[in-house]
């Protein structure tokens, strides 16, 4: 039996005497879209930061593709094939969309210093392949018309798309997405849902997302993990969690969900 692509085992992260994440365990199978949800302050982003190497764990393990990546630097974790996007857009505002993606590709250029970190030699690029890879990524996120636009001039929804494109530049097998729908309008949310399905179905991407937009979570996720005060209180399919009294009380019954 093939083990899960991502396994989080007894993960804890403390800040002084405060336990932001407590004994968190869950797994994500290859090819799944899994949601990590909970009210504000539940520890979702801290969990993401600990899994992706931004923060070291206080206790517990993170195993990705059979390798223990607990506490490793983000650059090493990305080299293993686990990349992430952030709540706020992290781009070079004065650079074009094309140039932002090119900067994100630097770690994959064969012969460069960062490429020595890469464990997946098949994902390295020759200098003559950079333009082709930029075209591929721009095509995936549908930003051909904005290729030469400066990132800082883009509408917010397009900046969020560019953030996803930058995450895709690492050619990850799994993408952690931190509130990708935050600040998007209804049409942009629908487009995001289509993009996530496309990434999974056409580009062999596994996705773990933190998201407050419950309509998206319930529509697109095969499984959902629910955090409250840093602890997992439930895990299951959308259908199971809709009727779970603890989840309804803690999160799904909130006004935001009722109008999602």
Secondary structure as UniProt FT lines:
FT   STRAND          6..15
FT   TURN            16..17
FT   STRAND          18..28
FT   TURN            30..31
FT   STRAND          33..37
FT   TURN            40..41
FT   HELIX           44..51
FT   TURN            52..53
FT   STRAND          59..64
FT   TURN            65..66
FT   STRAND          67..68
FT   TURN            70..71
FT   HELIX           74..80
FT   STRAND          82..85
FT   TURN            93..94
FT   HELIX           97..104
FT   HELIX           106..108
FT   TURN            110..111
FT   HELIX           114..117
FT   HELIX           121..123
FT   HELIX           127..129
FT   HELIX           130..141
FT   HELIX           144..146
FT   TURN            147..148
FT   HELIX           151..153
FT   HELIX           156..168
FT   TURN            169..170
FT   STRAND          174..178
FT   TURN            180..183
FT   HELIX           186..203
FT   STRAND          206..210
FT   HELIX           214..220
FT   STRAND          223..228
FT   TURN            229..230
FT   STRAND          231..236
FT   HELIX           238..242
FT   HELIX           245..247
FT   HELIX           248..252
FT   HELIX           255..258
//
